[in-house]
Amino acid sequence: MIDSRLIIAKLSDELRLEASSTALRLRFRDDRKVDSARLPSWNELTNPSPLAIRLLNKLPSLIEQEIAQQDEDGIFISFPNLATLEDIDFDFLSECTEWSPFTVSVGAVGALGRPDFLFKIDLLTSNQKVYGERIGPFYKRAKQVYRLSPSTYRLLESLAAFNALPPEEKTKARALQVAHEVQQFTKIAVLDSYLIGERIILPEKVKLDIDADNSGYLSLVPRFDGVDTKAMRDSFMAHNTVRDVYDVRNDDGQRVRVVINDPLQAVLKSIQRVRHVGGDLRDKLLVDVRQVLDEGIDFDLVDMDGFAPRVRGIGEPPHRAKIAQKRPSRDWADAQTITNRAQELCLRIETEAGEQNVEFNSSAEVEELGSLLKSAAASGQASVHFKGYKLFVDESLVEGVREATELVYETTSATSASNSMRSRLRNCRYLLIYSNEELREYDEGSDEQYTEVPLS
């Protein structure tokens, strides 16, 4: 591939500033490269221009700041780095170029998605086509070199890159992505009616919705802003594989192209596997959708806002619950005042009406719930029924009930043993001996005086 060149400025009789396909370069007229190890001095040149003097004096600093770099072809400034020149107040290009006054015209040749589709690109002035040569962000018309704005340059590069693709890579999704990009440049580009009429959406995230069939089975479906929910659901459910483009029609009859990028396709594949589910999987879906989606997907691409309220009315979902102490201020060590420790605990259940506390009447009920949860967890069951509530089986509840069972029974045993010991100790008398007091003498014959050790 021959690297096209466009002379931007003649710096001296020997030295040129040229634009290649990817960068701005310094070159000698005899094609010798300019090497950073041996930078030319302006006073070594024949008839150096003022721009040559300024640029060569500034070049060591540009290299140090990595604005200018070197490769096997010599010193260069990449096109993206040209914008940095304004930041350091050294926009030397303004001395040899003018900003482009032209308008970009973009049209379509063929139908989007066809392998022979092309974007037709023209530069216009006063609605007349301009003829010239473009290399990178530079455009030469007659003898004048113009500099394209950064946004115009990005647009033209994107269009040219698509047009250069082989036919098999000009997919419908890729063409729509570029067309969508073109539509964002209406301030600098004029689009034909075909491109203007295309309504294209490139979602960055997916929202979730639930579809229930007549039998009560549930399916997970995607939602996107700007796309009719029912139309998107019907299009998604009509295919057994995830598409990179969904063509749907909104209520107003307008066609909308929804382009799904690769990361979102992975999420939609996981969503698609949750179809017509019932039983335990249905419960998991209603309580925590993450449990039915693949662990490997990027959950940052899933917008969970608004998902929970939308499942209301689709049957009774299991409730999340946790073990709580009814009177958290009570000291658990105060065992002798409590007949039944289980009555100090409750099951705190999350409902749509708010939190509900369900009391335990006995330690047997705590043990009963623990047994139900243990069996459910072992069999993969998603919910259990207890005291009229359908409870979601999760690790925190299972662990909480296990700890509560141990606490109730351990405390009951400890209380019983403590009370028995206290009863025996109350029948004993004790002699309090003060040691380390040299003046106190023990008198065996004195009257019996005992001090009762206070029980604590």
LOVEX-922111 format. One record per residue (C-alpha): residue in three letters; x, y, z. Coordinates in steps of 0.02 Angstrom, whole numbers, padded with zeros to 5 digits, always signed. Layout:
// LOVEX-922111
ALAXYZ/...
This chain:
// LOVEX-922111
MET+00000+00000+00000/ILE+00070+00167-00056/ASP+00065+00300+00080/SER-00012+00456+00005/ARG+00067+00621+00051/LEU+00007+00799+00051/ILE+00131+00942+00070/ILE+00064+01057+00204/ALA+00208+01182+00204/LYS+00382+01205+00131/LEU+00491+01248+00280/SER+00649+01276+00177/ASP+00725+01224+00012/GLU+00763+01053+00090/LEU+00630+01024+00223/ARG+00444+00989+00205/LEU+00296+00972+00324/GLU+00189+00833+00252/ALA+00028+00743+00297/SER+00029+00556+00275/SER-00117+00437+00305/THR-00097+00438+00494/ALA+00015+00582+00547/LEU+00100+00747+00512/ARG+00285+00720+00469/LEU+00445+00816+00440/ARG+00536+00755+00283/PHE+00684+00811+00182/ARG+00651+00838-00001/ASP+00768+00694-00047/ASP+00659+00583+00065/ARG+00785+00572+00207/LYS+00700+00555+00375/VAL+00717+00682+00516/ASP+00793+00590+00663/SER+00774+00644+00845/ALA+00954+00591+00876/ARG+01012+00722+00752/LEU+00883+00860+00740/PRO+00923+00988+00604/SER+00953+01167+00656/TRP+00864+01303+00561/ASN+01028+01391+00523/GLU+01085+01234+00430/LEU+00941+01253+00308/THR+00932+01351+00148/ASN+00803+01490+00151/PRO+00713+01434+00311/SER+00541+01507+00336/PRO+00487+01590+00501/LEU+00380+01436+00532/ALA+00534+01324+00510/ILE+00630+01424+00640/ARG+00489+01418+00766/LEU+00451+01234+00738/LEU+00632+01173+00747/ASN+00664+01274+00904/LYS+00508+01200+00985/LEU+00535+01022+00924/PRO+00642+00959+01072/SER+00505+01016+01192/LEU+00370+00931+01087/ILE+00470+00769+01092/GLU+00495+00783+01279/GLN+00306+00806+01303/GLU+00275+00658+01185/ILE+00170+00766+01071/ALA+00299+00730+00936/GLN+00365+00553+00924/GLN+00481+00450+00816/ASP+00463+00287+00721/GLU+00564+00205+00584/ASP+00512+00344+00463/GLY+00569+00485+00578/ILE+00485+00623+00676/PHE+00294+00633+00671/ILE+00144+00708+00761/SER-00008+00593+00758/PHE-00171+00672+00702/PRO-00254+00651+00873/ASN-00108+00747+00951/LEU-00139+00898+00840/ALA-00277+00955+00959/THR-00146+00962+01098/LEU-00052+01100+01008/GLU-00188+01224+01053/ASP-00176+01172+01235/ILE+00008+01220+01242/ASP-00020+01379+01141/PHE+00081+01319+00992/ASP-00043+01296+00852/PHE+00085+01320+00714/LEU-00036+01249+00584/SER-00132+01411+00585/GLU+00019+01488+00496/CYS+00005+01371+00347/THR-00177+01315+00338/GLU-00353+01386+00349/TRP-00501+01306+00435/SER-00615+01219+00311/PRO-00772+01318+00262/PHE-00852+01166+00181/THR-01009+01070+00229/VAL-01011+00881+00228/SER-01147+00797+00127/VAL-01187+00615+00168/GLY-01301+00505+00065/ALA-01341+00321+00047/VAL-01302+00212-00102/GLY-01407+00055-00087/ALA-01500-00012+00064/LEU-01429-00020+00240/GLY-01377-00197+00277/ARG-01340-00246+00097/PRO-01160-00301+00063/ASP-01144-00172-00077/PHE-01205-00026+00030/LEU-01098+00131+00029/PHE-01103+00303+00106/LYS-01089+00440-00025/ILE-00977+00579+00042/ASP-00958+00752-00032/LEU-00894+00921+00026/LEU-01001+01068-00023/THR-00985+01255-00034/SER-01140+01356-00077/ASN-01226+01190-00117/GLN-01094+01155-00249/LYS-00983+01002-00241/VAL-00801+01038-00204/TYR-00664+00939-00288/GLY-00498+00913-00203/GLU-00389+00791-00107/ARG-00408+00739+00075/ILE-00274+00659+00181/GLY-00315+00643+00365/PRO-00384+00807+00434/PHE-00317+00908+00285/TYR-00404+00949+00122/LYS-00317+01029-00027/ARG-00419+01123-00154/ALA-00321+01202-00295/LYS-00167+01272-00208/GLN-00249+01302-00038/VAL-00235+01178+00105/TYR-00379+01177+00228/ARG-00386+01101+00400/LEU-00543+01004+00445/SER-00621+01022+00617/PRO-00593+00873+00733/SER-00777+00822+00721/THR-00778+00833+00531/TYR-00618+00730+00525/ARG-00692+00594+00639/LEU-00850+00586+00534/LEU-00758+00571+00369/GLU-00639+00439+00439/SER-00784+00335+00503/LEU-00875+00341+00337/ALA-00719+00303+00237/ALA-00675+00157+00351/PHE-00847+00079+00325/ASN-00841+00103+00137/ALA-00672+00015+00132/LEU-00739-00143+00218/PRO-00757-00303+00117/PRO-00939-00344+00074/GLU-00952-00485+00202/GLU-00910-00365+00344/LYS-01039-00234+00295/THR-01168-00307+00412/LYS-01334-00226+00448/ALA-01282-00189+00627/ARG-01120-00108+00575/ALA-01203-00001+00442/LEU-01335+00057+00565/GLN-01202+00100+00694/VAL-01114+00212+00569/ALA-01279+00287+00510/HIS-01323+00326+00692/GLU-01153+00410+00712/VAL-01187+00515+00556/GLN-01353+00570+00629/GLN-01261+00647+00777/PHE-01167+00766+00661/THR-01314+00863+00590/LYS-01231+01028+00638/ILE-01088+00997+00517/ALA-01167+00874+00394/VAL-01315+00870+00276/LEU-01399+00700+00267/ASP-01510+00633+00130/SER-01691+00591+00167/TYR-01656+00404+00180/LEU-01530+00425+00321/ILE-01635+00558+00407/GLY-01787+00443+00405/GLU-01699+00300+00491/ARG-01736+00296+00677/ILE-01590+00204+00757/ILE-01564+00166+00940/LEU-01399+00101+01010/PRO-01440+00057+01191/GLU-01298+00050+01318/LYS-01403-00041+01448/VAL-01553-00156+01452/LYS-01703-00144+01566/LEU-01799-00298+01619/ASP-01981-00343+01607/ILE-02083-00500+01643/ASP-02207-00580+01525/ALA-02337-00700+01598/ASP-02431-00825+01490/ASN-02606-00891+01520/SER-02539-01037+01622/GLY-02445-00924+01742/TYR-02273-00965+01674/LEU-02153-00818+01666/SER-02026-00759+01537/LEU-01894-00626+01556/VAL-01893-00498+01415/PRO-01788-00342+01378/ARG-01848-00162+01375/PHE-01762-00010+01298/ASP-01800+00175+01313/GLY-01880+00244+01158/VAL-01946+00075+01101/ASP-02125+00015+01121/THR-02124-00116+01260/LYS-02249-00235+01180/ALA-02170-00223+01008/MET-01997-00258+01079/ARG-02064-00404+01181/ASP-02151-00481+01029/SER-01995-00462+00921/PHE-01884-00537+01055/MET-02000-00684+01090/ALA-02021-00720+00904/HIS-01838-00774+00886/ASN-01747-00920+00965/THR-01580-00833+00950/VAL-01524-00659+00999/ARG-01517-00537+00853/ASP-01392-00397+00829/VAL-01532-00289+00758/TYR-01716-00289+00805/ASP-01836-00199+00688/VAL-01990-00147+00787/ARG-02132-00027+00756/ASN-02192+00094+00887/ASP-02374+00141+00916/ASP-02358+00280+00788/GLY-02309+00152+00656/GLN-02132+00215+00640/ARG-01998+00082+00622/VAL-01862+00083+00752/ARG-01697-00006+00728/VAL-01626-00069+00893/VAL-01442-00112+00872/ILE-01373-00229+01005/ASN-01185-00219+01034/ASP-01082-00372+01080/PRO-01082-00349+01271/LEU-01271-00323+01271/GLN-01295-00476+01161/ALA-01216-00581+01299/VAL-01342-00511+01424/LEU-01489-00541+01305/LYS-01434-00722+01280/SER-01445-00746+01468/ILE-01616-00661+01470/GLN-01678-00771+01329/ARG-01641-00930+01427/VAL-01770-00878+01557/ARG-01926-00926+01460/HIS-02090-01003+01521/VAL-02023-01042+01695/GLY-02127-01101+01843/GLY-02104-01173+02016/ASP-01946-01132+02109/LEU-01866-01042+01961/ARG-02020-00932+01949/ASP-02002-00886+02133/LYS-01819-00844+02111/LEU-01861-00735+01962/LEU-01991-00636+02059/VAL-01881-00611+02212/ASP-01707-00586+02140/VAL-01684-00588+01952/ARG-01495-00605+01972/GLN-01521-00783+02030/VAL-01590-00836+01861/LEU-01464-00743+01752/ASP-01291-00809+01709/GLU-01159-00763+01836/GLY-01034-00716+01700/ILE-01132-00572+01623/ASP-01092-00391+01657/PHE-01230-00336+01777/ASP-01177-00155+01752/LEU-01265-00168+01584/VAL-01430-00214+01669/ASP-01536-00068+01730/MET-01634-00137+01878/ASP-01729+00025+01912/GLY-01916-00002+01899/PHE-01905-00191+01886/ALA-01979-00238+02056/PRO-02139-00133+02043/ARG-02176-00206+01872/VAL-02193-00382+01940/ARG-02339-00336+02051/GLY-02495-00427+02003/ILE-02402-00578+01932/GLY-02448-00698+02073/GLU-02386-00695+02251/PRO-02198-00680+02257/PRO-02102-00754+02404/HIS-02056-00630+02540/ARG-01882-00598+02605/ALA-01867-00620+02792/LYS-01740-00613+02931/ILE-01728-00657+03115/ALA-01738-00508+03233/GLN-01745-00478+03420/LYS-01906-00395+03473/ARG-01820-00295+03610/PRO-01640-00268+03553/SER-01600-00175+03715/ARG-01629-00331+03821/ASP-01471-00417+03880/TRP-01468-00596+03822/ALA-01365-00642+03975/ASP-01515-00600+04085/ALA-01576-00779+04067/GLN-01655-00801+04236/THR-01797-00678+04194/ILE-01852-00760+04032/THR-01956-00918+04027/ASN-01948-00946+03841/ARG-01808-00867+03741/ALA-01898-00897+03576/GLN-02028-00769+03627/GLU-01891-00637+03625/LEU-01866-00671+03437/CYS-01974-00632+03288/LEU-01973-00659+03101/ARG-01963-00490+03013/ILE-02043-00507+02841/GLU-02031-00382+02698/THR-02200-00354+02615/GLU-02267-00223+02496/ALA-02360-00148+02644/GLY-02198-00134+02742/GLU-02109-00243+02869/GLN-02215-00367+02967/ASN-02157-00451+03128/VAL-02212-00631+03154/GLU-02185-00694+03331/PHE-02123-00864+03386/ASN-02232-00943+03521/SER-02105-01074+03570/SER-01931-01138+03536/ALA-02012-01281+03441/GLU-02074-01157+03310/VAL-01897-01090+03284/GLU-01838-01269+03263/GLU-01981-01306+03143/LEU-01935-01159+03030/GLY-01753-01213+03034/SER-01802-01387+02979/LEU-01908-01320+02835/LEU-01767-01207+02775/LYS-01637-01345+02789/SER-01742-01463+02683/ALA-01780-01327+02555/ALA-01597-01278+02538/ALA-01545-01461+02516/SER-01674-01491+02378/GLY-01650-01324+02290/GLN-01825-01267+02337/ALA-01843-01078+02323/SER-01977-01048+02454/VAL-02062-01120+02607/HIS-02231-01085+02690/PHE-02230-01033+02872/LYS-02372-00957+02973/GLY-02467-00903+02818/TYR-02318-00824+02730/LYS-02221-00884+02580/LEU-02039-00856+02627/PHE-01896-00844+02505/VAL-01755-00964+02548/ASP-01590-00873+02546/GLU-01426-00899+02636/SER-01450-00757+02761/LEU-01618-00825+02822/VAL-01554-01004+02835/GLU-01403-00946+02934/GLY-01506-00829+03043/VAL-01628-00965+03094/ARG-01486-01087+03127/GLU-01403-00963+03245/ALA-01571-00924+03328/THR-01602-01110+03359/GLU-01432-01131+03438/LEU-01457-00974+03543/VAL-01627-01028+03607/TYR-01573-01203+03656/GLU-01403-01155+03723/THR-01481-01017+03827/THR-01618-01132+03891/SER-01490-01261+03947/ALA-01379-01128+04023/THR-01526-01050+04116/SER-01582-01218+04187/ALA-01406-01260+04247/SER-01382-01086+04319/ASN-01546-01092+04416/SER-01503-01265+04486/MET-01332-01205+04542/ARG-01405-01050+04624/SER-01527-01158+04721/ARG-01386-01265+04789/LEU-01277-01117+04830/ARG-01412-01031+04930/ASN-01406-01175+05056/CYS-01220-01148+05089/ARG-01132-01029+05207/TYR-00962-00954+05174/LEU-00818-00883+05275/LEU-00747-00727+05197/ILE-00559-00721+05226/TYR-00466-00559+05196/SER-00288-00597+05147/ASN-00141-00477+05138/GLU-00195-00391+05298/GLU-00060-00424+05426/LEU-00154-00353+05577/ARG-00309-00463+05559/GLU-00298-00625+05659/TYR-00400-00780+05644/ASP-00490-00828+05807/GLU-00563-01002+05801/GLY-00652-00980+05963/SER-00745-00822+05917/ASP-00933-00816+05890/GLU-00989-00882+05723/GLN-01006-00740+05600/TYR-01027-00779+05415/THR-01038-00667+05266/GLU-01145-00728+05121/VAL-01064-00707+04954/PRO-01183-00609+04842/LEU-01232-00709+04686/SER-01201-00624+04524/
